[in-house]
Amino acid sequence: MAAHSQKKIWWTKLGLSALVILLLGLWITNLKNVWRITGEQSEAVGSEAAWLAIKNDIDRTMSVARGQLNMVSERKQLQARDGQMFLLQLMTVAQREAFEKATSTAATTTPVIRTDCPQWIDCMPGPDRREPCQVPVGCEKITQIAY
């Protein structure tokens, strides 16, 4: 049994070694082609005119991007200014209306005196208590709360 297991291990090692040698051979063969293709491409791109065309293209793209960024920042500044102007106008309108209401109601308004205010409200907690324990509006100085 041990010999059979040793034989399996030996065949596995032999198969893996052959596979590694085959892959290394294919890689080395392909590497020669990669170097050759890369060398041809670098010679074609290496000309001065090609580099100048690439540089001009990048410069043109960068100038367009800068122009768009400037437009965006100007738009944001205009929107901020418009928003500030809107808030200032809104504040002045609100102040004017508040002043008009304060001056018109102060002279014409008389306090309302309620005659139906209870003298006291029973706020004692209990199991059958369902109504809220609140003093009616306008009766704050008249009604007392009993606990």
C-alpha positions as CSV (number, residue, x, y, z in Angstrom):
1,M,0.0,0.0,0.0
2,A,2.8,2.4,0.9
3,A,4.5,1.7,-2.5
4,H,1.3,2.5,-4.3
5,S,0.9,5.8,-2.5
6,Q,4.6,6.7,-3.2
7,K,4.0,6.0,-6.8
8,K,1.0,8.4,-6.9
9,I,3.0,11.1,-5.3
10,W,5.9,10.6,-7.8
11,W,3.5,10.8,-10.8
12,T,1.8,14.0,-9.3
13,K,5.2,15.6,-8.9
14,L,6.2,14.6,-12.4
15,G,3.0,16.0,-13.9
16,L,3.2,19.3,-12.1
17,S,6.9,19.7,-13.1
18,A,6.0,19.1,-16.7
19,L,3.2,21.6,-16.5
20,V,5.4,24.3,-15.0
21,I,8.1,23.7,-17.7
22,L,5.5,23.9,-20.4
23,L,4.1,27.2,-19.0
24,L,7.5,28.7,-18.7
25,G,8.4,27.8,-22.2
26,L,5.1,29.4,-23.5
27,W,5.7,32.5,-21.5
28,I,9.3,33.0,-22.7
29,T,8.1,32.5,-26.3
30,N,5.4,35.1,-25.9
31,L,7.7,37.5,-24.1
32,K,9.9,37.8,-27.3
33,N,6.8,38.9,-29.2
34,V,5.7,41.4,-26.6
35,W,9.1,43.0,-26.6
36,R,9.1,43.2,-30.4
37,I,5.6,44.7,-30.6
38,T,6.4,47.2,-27.8
39,G,9.6,48.2,-29.6
40,E,7.7,48.9,-32.9
41,Q,5.1,50.9,-31.1
42,S,7.7,53.0,-29.3
43,E,9.5,53.8,-32.5
44,A,6.3,54.9,-34.2
45,V,5.2,57.1,-31.3
46,G,8.7,58.3,-30.6
47,S,8.6,60.8,-33.5
48,E,8.5,64.5,-32.5
49,A,5.3,65.2,-34.5
50,A,3.4,62.5,-32.6
51,W,4.5,63.9,-29.2
52,L,3.5,67.4,-30.3
53,A,0.1,66.2,-31.4
54,I,-0.5,64.5,-28.1
55,K,0.7,67.6,-26.2
56,N,-1.6,69.9,-28.2
57,D,-4.6,67.5,-27.6
58,I,-3.9,67.5,-23.8
59,D,-3.6,71.3,-23.7
60,R,-6.8,71.7,-25.6
61,T,-8.6,69.3,-23.3
62,M,-7.2,71.1,-20.2
63,S,-8.3,74.5,-21.4
64,V,-11.8,73.3,-22.1
65,A,-12.0,71.8,-18.6
66,R,-10.7,75.0,-17.0
67,G,-13.3,77.0,-18.9
68,Q,-16.1,74.7,-17.7
69,L,-14.9,74.9,-14.1
70,N,-14.8,78.7,-14.3
71,M,-18.4,78.7,-15.7
72,V,-19.5,76.4,-12.8
73,S,-17.9,78.6,-10.2
74,E,-19.4,81.8,-11.7
75,R,-22.8,80.1,-11.7
76,K,-22.5,79.2,-8.1
77,Q,-21.5,82.8,-7.2
78,L,-24.5,84.2,-9.1
79,Q,-26.8,81.8,-7.4
80,A,-25.4,82.7,-3.9
81,R,-25.8,86.4,-4.7
82,D,-29.4,85.8,-5.9
83,G,-30.2,83.8,-2.8
84,Q,-28.8,86.6,-0.6
85,M,-30.8,89.2,-2.4
86,F,-34.0,87.1,-2.1
87,L,-33.4,86.7,1.6
88,L,-32.8,90.4,2.1
89,Q,-36.0,91.3,0.2
90,L,-38.0,88.7,2.2
91,M,-36.6,90.0,5.5
92,T,-37.6,93.6,4.6
93,V,-41.1,92.6,3.5
94,A,-41.5,90.6,6.7
95,Q,-40.3,93.5,8.9
96,R,-42.6,95.9,7.1
97,E,-45.6,93.7,7.5
98,A,-44.8,93.0,11.2
99,F,-44.4,96.7,11.8
100,E,-47.7,97.5,10.1
101,K,-49.5,94.8,12.1
102,A,-47.9,95.9,15.3
103,T,-48.9,99.5,14.8
104,S,-52.4,98.8,13.5
105,T,-53.4,96.2,16.1
106,A,-51.9,97.9,19.1
107,A,-54.2,100.9,18.8
108,T,-57.4,99.1,17.8
109,T,-57.2,95.9,19.8
110,T,-58.9,95.6,23.2
111,P,-58.4,92.7,25.5
112,V,-61.2,90.1,25.4
113,I,-62.7,89.4,28.8
114,R,-64.2,85.9,29.1
115,T,-67.2,85.4,31.4
116,D,-67.5,81.7,31.1
117,C,-64.2,80.7,32.8
118,P,-64.5,78.1,35.5
119,Q,-63.2,79.0,38.9
120,W,-61.2,75.8,39.2
121,I,-60.4,72.6,37.3
122,D,-60.2,69.2,39.0
123,C,-56.9,67.6,37.8
124,M,-56.9,64.7,40.2
125,P,-55.7,61.5,38.5
126,G,-58.1,58.6,38.4
127,P,-58.9,55.4,36.4
128,D,-61.9,56.9,34.6
129,R,-60.2,60.3,33.8
130,R,-60.3,60.9,30.0
131,E,-60.5,64.7,29.5
132,P,-57.3,66.6,29.5
133,C,-56.4,68.9,32.3
134,Q,-55.9,72.2,30.6
135,V,-57.0,75.7,31.4
136,P,-59.1,77.2,28.6
137,V,-57.5,79.9,26.5
138,G,-58.1,83.3,28.0
139,C,-58.8,82.0,31.5
140,E,-55.2,81.6,32.6
141,K,-55.4,84.3,35.3
142,I,-58.9,83.4,36.4
143,T,-59.0,79.6,36.6
144,Q,-57.0,77.6,39.2
145,I,-56.0,74.0,39.0
146,A,-56.8,71.6,41.9
147,Y,-54.8,68.4,42.3
